[in-house]
Amino acid sequence: MRSLFAALSFVAVVISALALSVSAAEKKPLPWEKNHLQVGQSLYRANCVVCHDIDRPQAESKKFGPSFYQLFRRDKMPLANMKPNRDYVKLRVKFGGAIMPAFAKKLNDTEIDTLIDYLQSK
Ligand code: HEC
């Protein structure tokens, strides 16, 4: 009986040690999250920067599409009559516009979210 109890408490110790190591692992930033905004920037450079500036205001931009300089700090989107919001930007990226191409087949939801995190950081 005593050895059964010892065995059970040993099992309990092992399980709680495992649980501890799992929760410790969860707290560490995942490798791909560390450079999250850099990933967003690369996605932006690969897909958007040909047509949308981000580091210069509209007045200085010579690109085809509107500049996204400090987009999320503005009162309104450059063209759409609404406050900048993630859902709208996401829809526009997925489905494009009259001229802008759609990216639904090229970028997945996670990539679009990362890209918008980058836009929001500027
Ligand atoms: C080939 C050029 C081109 C590319 C590439 C492009 N866009 Fe656009 N985008 C435009 C043009 C032109 C408009 C405005 C006219 C329209 O909607 O077609 C626009 C409009 C937008 C709008 C709406 C702005 C508003 O005020 O309503 C958003 C948001 C947007 N683009 C985001 C992006 C993002 C993010 C990317 C990269 C994934 C991207 N675009 C890639 C040309 C482009």
Backbone and ligand atoms as CSV (ligand in chain L), in Angstrom:
chain,resi,resn,atom,element,x,y,z
A,1,MET,N,N,0.838,-1.197,0.000
A,1,MET,CA,C,0.000,0.000,0.000
A,1,MET,C,C,0.874,1.248,0.000
A,2,ARG,N,N,1.904,1.158,0.868
A,2,ARG,CA,C,2.794,2.315,0.958
A,2,ARG,C,C,3.518,2.544,-0.369
A,3,SER,N,N,3.940,1.429,-1.028
A,3,SER,CA,C,4.674,1.610,-2.288
A,3,SER,C,C,3.742,2.114,-3.399
A,4,LEU,N,N,2.470,1.698,-3.313
A,4,LEU,CA,C,1.513,2.212,-4.299
A,4,LEU,C,C,1.384,3.737,-4.148
A,5,PHE,N,N,1.316,4.164,-2.871
A,5,PHE,CA,C,1.210,5.600,-2.621
A,5,PHE,C,C,2.447,6.336,-3.139
A,6,ALA,N,N,3.613,5.723,-2.889
A,6,ALA,CA,C,4.871,6.333,-3.352
A,6,ALA,C,C,4.872,6.431,-4.876
A,7,ALA,N,N,4.408,5.332,-5.505
A,7,ALA,CA,C,4.384,5.339,-6.970
A,7,ALA,C,C,3.448,6.412,-7.493
A,8,LEU,N,N,2.273,6.529,-6.859
A,8,LEU,CA,C,1.309,7.542,-7.294
A,8,LEU,C,C,1.866,8.946,-7.114
A,9,SER,N,N,2.542,9.194,-5.978
A,9,SER,CA,C,3.042,10.556,-5.787
A,9,SER,C,C,4.200,10.841,-6.744
A,10,PHE,N,N,4.955,9.802,-7.097
A,10,PHE,CA,C,6.008,9.991,-8.099
A,10,PHE,C,C,5.385,10.406,-9.437
A,11,VAL,N,N,4.316,9.696,-9.802
A,11,VAL,CA,C,3.626,10.030,-11.049
A,11,VAL,C,C,3.135,11.485,-11.007
A,12,ALA,N,N,2.591,11.883,-9.849
A,12,ALA,CA,C,2.080,13.253,-9.723
A,12,ALA,C,C,3.209,14.269,-9.914
A,13,VAL,N,N,4.362,13.956,-9.341
A,13,VAL,CA,C,5.499,14.881,-9.473
A,13,VAL,C,C,5.914,14.993,-10.940
A,14,VAL,N,N,5.983,13.849,-11.611
A,14,VAL,CA,C,6.390,13.863,-13.020
A,14,VAL,C,C,5.398,14.680,-13.846
A,15,ILE,N,N,4.100,14.444,-13.594
A,15,ILE,CA,C,3.089,15.171,-14.370
A,15,ILE,C,C,3.184,16.676,-14.121
A,16,SER,N,N,3.364,17.082,-12.863
A,16,SER,CA,C,3.405,18.534,-12.633
A,16,SER,C,C,4.684,19.129,-13.209
A,17,ALA,N,N,5.786,18.367,-13.208
A,17,ALA,CA,C,7.017,18.870,-13.826
A,17,ALA,C,C,6.797,19.072,-15.326
A,18,LEU,N,N,6.125,18.099,-15.948
A,18,LEU,CA,C,5.815,18.221,-17.376
A,18,LEU,C,C,4.950,19.449,-17.640
A,19,ALA,N,N,3.930,19.627,-16.795
A,19,ALA,CA,C,3.024,20.766,-16.977
A,19,ALA,C,C,3.794,22.069,-16.860
A,20,LEU,N,N,4.720,22.113,-15.885
A,20,LEU,CA,C,5.523,23.323,-15.705
A,20,LEU,C,C,6.357,23.620,-16.940
A,21,SER,N,N,6.991,22.567,-17.483
A,21,SER,CA,C,7.855,22.817,-18.629
A,21,SER,C,C,7.035,23.238,-19.841
A,22,VAL,N,N,5.817,22.691,-19.956
A,22,VAL,CA,C,4.956,23.109,-21.065
A,22,VAL,C,C,4.585,24.583,-20.911
A,23,SER,N,N,4.196,25.001,-19.680
A,23,SER,CA,C,3.771,26.403,-19.546
A,23,SER,C,C,4.965,27.345,-19.705
A,24,ALA,N,N,6.163,26.891,-19.328
A,24,ALA,CA,C,7.345,27.730,-19.541
A,24,ALA,C,C,7.577,27.918,-21.035
A,25,ALA,N,N,7.398,26.828,-21.788
A,25,ALA,CA,C,7.594,26.917,-23.238
A,25,ALA,C,C,6.583,27.867,-23.864
A,26,GLU,N,N,5.351,27.883,-23.308
A,26,GLU,CA,C,4.318,28.748,-23.881
A,26,GLU,C,C,4.635,30.232,-23.706
A,27,LYS,N,N,5.376,30.554,-22.656
A,27,LYS,CA,C,5.648,31.972,-22.401
A,27,LYS,C,C,6.735,32.529,-23.308
A,28,LYS,N,N,7.620,31.685,-23.779
A,28,LYS,CA,C,8.694,32.168,-24.662
A,28,LYS,C,C,8.096,32.621,-25.980
A,29,PRO,N,N,8.561,33.747,-26.542
A,29,PRO,CA,C,8.033,34.129,-27.859
A,29,PRO,C,C,8.455,33.103,-28.906
A,30,LEU,N,N,7.521,32.761,-29.747
A,30,LEU,CA,C,7.845,31.804,-30.793
A,30,LEU,C,C,8.789,32.473,-31.782
A,31,PRO,N,N,9.683,31.693,-32.391
A,31,PRO,CA,C,10.695,32.312,-33.265
A,31,PRO,C,C,10.101,33.217,-34.333
A,32,TRP,N,N,8.950,32.790,-34.879
A,32,TRP,CA,C,8.395,33.607,-35.968
A,32,TRP,C,C,7.644,34.836,-35.455
A,33,GLU,N,N,7.402,34.878,-34.132
A,33,GLU,CA,C,6.753,36.074,-33.588
A,33,GLU,C,C,7.759,37.170,-33.260
A,34,LYS,N,N,8.987,36.751,-32.996
A,34,LYS,CA,C,10.022,37.710,-32.629
A,34,LYS,C,C,10.177,38.768,-33.702
A,35,ASN,N,N,10.187,38.346,-34.924
A,35,ASN,CA,C,10.415,39.288,-36.018
A,35,ASN,C,C,9.120,39.601,-36.754
A,36,HIS,N,N,8.039,39.549,-35.982
A,36,HIS,CA,C,6.711,39.713,-36.558
A,36,HIS,C,C,6.593,40.927,-37.502
A,37,LEU,N,N,7.019,42.101,-37.007
A,37,LEU,CA,C,6.856,43.304,-37.829
A,37,LEU,C,C,7.795,43.299,-39.026
A,38,GLN,N,N,8.940,42.643,-38.864
A,38,GLN,CA,C,9.840,42.527,-40.019
A,38,GLN,C,C,9.234,41.642,-41.095
A,39,VAL,N,N,8.532,40.601,-40.648
A,39,VAL,CA,C,7.833,39.748,-41.608
A,39,VAL,C,C,6.758,40.569,-42.316
A,40,GLY,N,N,6.033,41.370,-41.538
A,40,GLY,CA,C,5.010,42.253,-42.114
A,40,GLY,C,C,5.614,43.194,-43.129
A,41,GLN,N,N,6.767,43.727,-42.803
A,41,GLN,CA,C,7.429,44.645,-43.724
A,41,GLN,C,C,7.839,43.939,-45.022
A,42,SER,N,N,8.343,42.735,-44.891
A,42,SER,CA,C,8.711,41.984,-46.108
A,42,SER,C,C,7.493,41.705,-46.970
A,43,LEU,N,N,6.388,41.336,-46.306
A,43,LEU,CA,C,5.153,41.085,-47.065
A,43,LEU,C,C,4.712,42.364,-47.770
A,44,TYR,N,N,4.836,43.481,-47.073
A,44,TYR,CA,C,4.463,44.770,-47.664
A,44,TYR,C,C,5.348,45.078,-48.871
A,45,ARG,N,N,6.639,44.870,-48.689
A,45,ARG,CA,C,7.574,45.170,-49.780
A,45,ARG,C,C,7.359,44.262,-50.974
A,46,ALA,N,N,7.027,43.028,-50.698
A,46,ALA,CA,C,6.853,42.068,-51.794
A,46,ALA,C,C,5.547,42.296,-52.549
A,47,ASN,N,N,4.524,42.817,-51.854
A,47,ASN,CA,C,3.194,42.835,-52.469
A,47,ASN,C,C,2.575,44.216,-52.677
A,48,CYS,N,N,2.949,45.173,-51.878
A,48,CYS,CA,C,2.195,46.433,-51.876
A,48,CYS,C,C,3.006,47.641,-52.305
A,49,VAL,N,N,4.307,47.618,-52.018
A,49,VAL,CA,C,5.077,48.866,-52.132
A,49,VAL,C,C,5.202,49.360,-53.577
A,50,VAL,N,N,5.021,48.494,-54.543
A,50,VAL,CA,C,5.033,48.977,-55.933
A,50,VAL,C,C,3.966,50.042,-56.155
A,51,CYS,N,N,2.846,49.906,-55.479
A,51,CYS,CA,C,1.744,50.843,-55.704
A,51,CYS,C,C,1.427,51.743,-54.519
A,52,HIS,N,N,1.905,51.404,-53.321
A,52,HIS,CA,C,1.554,52.208,-52.137
A,52,HIS,C,C,2.816,52.576,-51.361
A,53,ASP,N,N,3.055,53.876,-51.226
A,53,ASP,CA,C,4.125,54.325,-50.335
A,53,ASP,C,C,3.681,54.160,-48.902
A,54,ILE,N,N,4.669,54.035,-48.008
A,54,ILE,CA,C,4.324,53.980,-46.594
A,54,ILE,C,C,5.186,54.954,-45.802
A,55,ASP,N,N,6.317,55.357,-46.363
A,55,ASP,CA,C,7.235,56.237,-45.631
A,55,ASP,C,C,7.171,57.686,-46.106
A,56,ARG,N,N,6.325,57.962,-47.068
A,56,ARG,CA,C,6.167,59.374,-47.443
A,56,ARG,C,C,4.694,59.723,-47.612
A,57,PRO,N,N,4.342,60.946,-47.191
A,57,PRO,CA,C,2.945,61.370,-47.262
A,57,PRO,C,C,2.431,61.467,-48.697
A,58,GLN,N,N,1.137,61.501,-48.823
A,58,GLN,CA,C,0.500,61.516,-50.136
A,58,GLN,C,C,1.095,62.575,-51.073
A,59,ALA,N,N,1.312,63.781,-50.544
A,59,ALA,CA,C,1.789,64.896,-51.370
A,59,ALA,C,C,3.139,64.576,-52.028
A,60,GLU,N,N,3.938,63.734,-51.371
A,60,GLU,CA,C,5.260,63.416,-51.914
A,60,GLU,C,C,5.273,62.076,-52.633
A,61,SER,N,N,4.141,61.414,-52.685
A,61,SER,CA,C,4.109,60.072,-53.261
A,61,SER,C,C,3.827,60.133,-54.760
A,62,LYS,N,N,4.598,59.347,-55.503
A,62,LYS,CA,C,4.349,59.300,-56.941
A,62,LYS,C,C,3.776,57.951,-57.349
A,63,LYS,N,N,3.336,57.186,-56.360
A,63,LYS,CA,C,2.854,55.842,-56.683
A,63,LYS,C,C,1.415,55.873,-57.162
A,64,PHE,N,N,1.055,54.764,-57.765
A,64,PHE,CA,C,-0.225,54.560,-58.395
A,64,PHE,C,C,-1.386,54.580,-57.391
A,65,GLY,N,N,-1.219,53.916,-56.283
A,65,GLY,CA,C,-2.268,53.855,-55.247
A,65,GLY,C,C,-1.992,54.882,-54.156
A,66,PRO,N,N,-2.952,55.075,-53.243
A,66,PRO,CA,C,-2.765,56.043,-52.159
A,66,PRO,C,C,-1.646,55.654,-51.196
A,67,SER,N,N,-1.000,56.674,-50.602
A,67,SER,CA,C,0.054,56.414,-49.623
A,67,SER,C,C,-0.558,55.958,-48.296
A,68,PHE,N,N,0.118,55.031,-47.616
A,68,PHE,CA,C,-0.354,54.554,-46.316
A,68,PHE,C,C,0.475,55.109,-45.171
A,69,TYR,N,N,1.095,56.267,-45.430
A,69,TYR,CA,C,1.874,56.949,-44.409
A,69,TYR,C,C,0.995,57.216,-43.181
A,70,GLN,N,N,1.388,56.688,-42.048
A,70,GLN,CA,C,0.657,56.861,-40.778
A,70,GLN,C,C,-0.838,56.575,-40.905
A,71,LEU,N,N,-1.147,55.565,-41.682
A,71,LEU,CA,C,-2.546,55.256,-42.001
A,71,LEU,C,C,-3.459,55.166,-40.780
A,72,PHE,N,N,-3.039,54.362,-39.791
A,72,PHE,CA,C,-3.938,54.109,-38.670
A,72,PHE,C,C,-3.981,55.253,-37.657
A,73,ARG,N,N,-3.206,56.317,-37.909
A,73,ARG,CA,C,-3.300,57.490,-37.029
A,73,ARG,C,C,-4.166,58.574,-37.660
A,74,ARG,N,N,-4.716,58.275,-38.843
A,74,ARG,CA,C,-5.534,59.285,-39.504
A,74,ARG,C,C,-7.003,59.157,-39.092
A,75,ASP,N,N,-7.767,60.198,-39.421
A,75,ASP,CA,C,-9.206,60.156,-39.136
A,75,ASP,C,C,-9.933,59.313,-40.168
A,76,LYS,N,N,-9.374,59.306,-41.394
A,76,LYS,CA,C,-10.074,58.624,-42.487
A,76,LYS,C,C,-9.107,57.851,-43.364
A,77,MET,N,N,-9.628,56.839,-44.014
A,77,MET,CA,C,-8.870,56.150,-45.055
A,77,MET,C,C,-8.638,57.156,-46.187
A,78,PRO,N,N,-7.589,56.944,-47.023
A,78,PRO,CA,C,-7.340,57.910,-48.093
A,78,PRO,C,C,-8.507,58.024,-49.082
A,79,LEU,N,N,-9.133,56.922,-49.417
A,79,LEU,CA,C,-10.212,56.961,-50.405
A,79,LEU,C,C,-11.567,56.673,-49.771
A,80,ALA,N,N,-11.641,55.600,-49.027
A,80,ALA,CA,C,-12.929,55.221,-48.427
A,80,ALA,C,C,-13.281,56.209,-47.331
A,81,ASN,N,N,-14.568,56.522,-47.248
A,81,ASN,CA,C,-15.023,57.512,-46.285
A,81,ASN,C,C,-15.286,56.838,-44.937
A,82,MET,N,N,-14.223,56.360,-44.293
A,82,MET,CA,C,-14.388,55.698,-42.996
A,82,MET,C,C,-13.087,55.747,-42.216
A,83,LYS,N,N,-13.203,55.529,-40.912
A,83,LYS,CA,C,-12.004,55.472,-40.087
A,83,LYS,C,C,-11.168,54.284,-40.517
A,84,PRO,N,N,-9.833,54.412,-40.498
A,84,PRO,CA,C,-9.006,53.257,-40.827
A,84,PRO,C,C,-9.352,52.098,-39.898
A,85,ASN,N,N,-9.640,50.950,-40.456
A,85,ASN,CA,C,-9.882,49.790,-39.602
A,85,ASN,C,C,-9.394,48.519,-40.285
A,86,ARG,N,N,-9.001,47.593,-39.453
A,86,ARG,CA,C,-8.339,46.384,-39.939
A,86,ARG,C,C,-9.238,45.574,-40.862
A,87,ASP,N,N,-10.527,45.483,-40.513
A,87,ASP,CA,C,-11.417,44.633,-41.309
A,87,ASP,C,C,-11.534,45.137,-42.745
A,88,TYR,N,N,-11.653,46.452,-42.865
A,88,TYR,CA,C,-11.764,47.018,-44.215
A,88,TYR,C,C,-10.477,46.773,-45.014
A,89,VAL,N,N,-9.331,47.043,-44.399
A,89,VAL,CA,C,-8.055,46.841,-45.106
A,89,VAL,C,C,-7.929,45.376,-45.516
A,90,LYS,N,N,-8.332,44.489,-44.622
A,90,LYS,CA,C,-8.232,43.063,-44.915
A,90,LYS,C,C,-9.095,42.680,-46.129
A,91,LEU,N,N,-10.308,43.203,-46.145
A,91,LEU,CA,C,-11.195,42.922,-47.290
A,91,LEU,C,C,-10.606,43.459,-48.590
A,92,ARG,N,N,-10.052,44.665,-48.522
A,92,ARG,CA,C,-9.477,45.271,-49.725
A,92,ARG,C,C,-8.291,44.463,-50.224
A,93,VAL,N,N,-7.477,43.966,-49.289
A,93,VAL,CA,C,-6.322,43.155,-49.695
A,93,VAL,C,C,-6.815,41.852,-50.330
A,94,LYS,N,N,-7.803,41.233,-49.703
A,94,LYS,CA,C,-8.293,39.953,-50.230
A,94,LYS,C,C,-8.932,40.101,-51.597
A,95,PHE,N,N,-9.781,41.117,-51.738
A,95,PHE,CA,C,-10.600,41.184,-52.949
A,95,PHE,C,C,-10.201,42.288,-53.914
A,96,GLY,N,N,-9.241,43.134,-53.540
A,96,GLY,CA,C,-8.771,44.186,-54.437
A,96,GLY,C,C,-9.806,45.266,-54.641
A,97,GLY,N,N,-9.629,46.004,-55.743
A,97,GLY,CA,C,-10.554,47.115,-56.015
A,97,GLY,C,C,-10.756,47.224,-57.504
A,98,ALA,N,N,-11.212,48.410,-57.950
A,98,ALA,CA,C,-11.442,48.625,-59.376
A,98,ALA,C,C,-10.131,48.413,-60.141
A,99,ILE,N,N,-9.042,48.879,-59.562
A,99,ILE,CA,C,-7.736,48.763,-60.224
A,99,ILE,C,C,-6.816,47.805,-59.459
A,100,MET,N,N,-6.897,47.878,-58.166
A,100,MET,CA,C,-5.986,47.070,-57.344
A,100,MET,C,C,-6.264,45.568,-57.482
A,101,PRO,N,N,-5.198,44.785,-57.638
A,101,PRO,CA,C,-5.406,43.333,-57.733
A,101,PRO,C,C,-5.846,42.716,-56.403
A,102,ALA,N,N,-6.490,41.553,-56.466
A,102,ALA,CA,C,-6.888,40.818,-55.268
A,102,ALA,C,C,-5.736,39.914,-54.822
A,103,PHE,N,N,-5.607,39.754,-53.499
A,103,PHE,CA,C,-4.509,38.944,-52.977
A,103,PHE,C,C,-4.996,37.675,-52.277
A,104,ALA,N,N,-6.292,37.378,-52.396
A,104,ALA,CA,C,-6.854,36.230,-51.677
A,104,ALA,C,C,-6.144,34.921,-52.028
A,105,LYS,N,N,-5.642,34.815,-53.251
A,105,LYS,CA,C,-4.983,33.562,-53.644
A,105,LYS,C,C,-3.502,33.574,-53.328
A,106,LYS,N,N,-2.992,34.759,-53.015
A,106,LYS,CA,C,-1.557,34.893,-52.813
A,106,LYS,C,C,-1.172,34.933,-51.340
A,107,LEU,N,N,-2.010,35.577,-50.526
A,107,LEU,CA,C,-1.708,35.732,-49.100
A,107,LEU,C,C,-2.796,35.058,-48.276
A,108,ASN,N,N,-2.394,34.340,-47.227
A,108,ASN,CA,C,-3.417,33.753,-46.358
A,108,ASN,C,C,-3.771,34.731,-45.234
A,109,ASP,N,N,-4.768,34.349,-44.414
A,109,ASP,CA,C,-5.264,35.254,-43.369
A,109,ASP,C,C,-4.154,35.685,-42.407
A,110,THR,N,N,-3.308,34.749,-42.031
A,110,THR,CA,C,-2.237,35.080,-41.088
A,110,THR,C,C,-1.288,36.102,-41.706
A,111,GLU,N,N,-0.967,35.901,-42.963
A,111,GLU,CA,C,-0.055,36.838,-43.633
A,111,GLU,C,C,-0.682,38.225,-43.742
A,112,ILE,N,N,-1.968,38.266,-44.076
A,112,ILE,CA,C,-2.639,39.571,-44.192
A,112,ILE,C,C,-2.676,40.251,-42.822
A,113,ASP,N,N,-2.960,39.485,-41.762
A,113,ASP,CA,C,-2.967,40.068,-40.415
A,113,ASP,C,C,-1.588,40.623,-40.058
A,114,THR,N,N,-0.539,39.877,-40.390
A,114,THR,CA,C,0.825,40.335,-40.092
A,114,THR,C,C,1.131,41.621,-40.858
A,115,LEU,N,N,0.695,41.629,-42.111
A,115,LEU,CA,C,0.888,42.810,-42.945
A,115,LEU,C,C,0.177,44.032,-42.343
A,116,ILE,N,N,-1.043,43.826,-41.853
A,116,ILE,CA,C,-1.795,44.932,-41.261
A,116,ILE,C,C,-1.158,45.370,-39.936
A,117,ASP,N,N,-0.606,44.417,-39.182
A,117,ASP,CA,C,0.126,44.793,-37.960
A,117,ASP,C,C,1.266,45.742,-38.315
A,118,TYR,N,N,1.929,45.447,-39.429
A,118,TYR,CA,C,3.012,46.324,-39.873
A,118,TYR,C,C,2.468,47.704,-40.247
A,119,LEU,N,N,1.383,47.756,-41.026
A,119,LEU,CA,C,0.762,49.039,-41.391
A,119,LEU,C,C,0.407,49.829,-40.132
A,120,GLN,N,N,-0.127,49.107,-39.157
A,120,GLN,CA,C,-0.588,49.750,-37.923
A,120,GLN,C,C,0.587,50.259,-37.078
A,121,SER,N,N,1.764,49.710,-37.298
A,121,SER,CA,C,2.929,50.109,-36.500
A,121,SER,C,C,3.574,51.381,-37.046
A,122,LYS,N,N,3.126,51.826,-38.228
A,122,LYS,CA,C,3.785,52.974,-38.860
A,122,LYS,C,C,3.137,54.296,-38.483
L,1,HEC,C1,C,-0.947,47.220,-58.883
L,1,HEC,C2,C,-0.984,48.243,-57.861
L,1,HEC,C3,C,-1.434,47.877,-56.464
L,1,HEC,C4,C,-0.950,46.917,-55.620
L,1,HEC,C5,C,0.153,45.907,-55.902
L,1,HEC,C6,C,-1.648,47.060,-54.369
L,1,HEC,N1,N,-2.564,48.063,-54.453
L,1,HEC,FE1,FE,-3.818,48.707,-52.988
L,1,HEC,N2,N,-4.679,49.995,-54.288
L,1,HEC,C7,C,-4.215,50.272,-55.571
L,1,HEC,C8,C,-5.050,51.311,-56.168
L,1,HEC,C9,C,-4.852,51.907,-57.553
L,1,HEC,C10,C,-6.053,51.625,-55.201
L,1,HEC,C11,C,-7.217,52.606,-55.358
L,1,HEC,C12,C,-8.171,52.178,-56.447
L,1,HEC,C13,C,-8.703,50.793,-56.268
L,1,HEC,O1,O,-9.252,50.499,-55.209
L,1,HEC,O2,O,-8.511,49.977,-57.174
L,1,HEC,C14,C,-5.774,50.781,-54.037
L,1,HEC,C15,C,-6.509,50.814,-52.863
L,1,HEC,C16,C,-6.149,50.181,-51.693
L,1,HEC,C17,C,-6.850,50.296,-50.442
L,1,HEC,C18,C,-8.086,51.123,-50.158
L,1,HEC,C19,C,-7.717,52.522,-49.744
L,1,HEC,C20,C,-8.919,53.340,-49.346
L,1,HEC,O3,O,-8.734,54.445,-48.841
L,1,HEC,O4,O,-10.057,52.881,-49.517
L,1,HEC,C21,C,-6.179,49.524,-49.535
L,1,HEC,C22,C,-6.506,49.339,-48.063
L,1,HEC,C23,C,-5.069,48.924,-50.237
L,1,HEC,N3,N,-5.074,49.352,-51.538
L,1,HEC,C24,C,-4.129,48.092,-49.638
L,1,HEC,C25,C,-3.158,47.411,-50.343
L,1,HEC,C26,C,-2.250,46.469,-49.732
L,1,HEC,C27,C,-2.164,46.186,-48.240
L,1,HEC,C28,C,-1.511,45.937,-50.745
L,1,HEC,C29,C,-0.494,44.818,-50.637
L,1,HEC,C30,C,-1.012,43.548,-50.214
L,1,HEC,C31,C,-1.930,46.568,-51.985
L,1,HEC,N4,N,-2.923,47.462,-51.686
L,1,HEC,C32,C,-1.403,46.306,-53.233
L,1,HEC,C33,C,-3.173,49.679,-56.200
L,1,HEC,C34,C,-2.451,48.602,-55.707
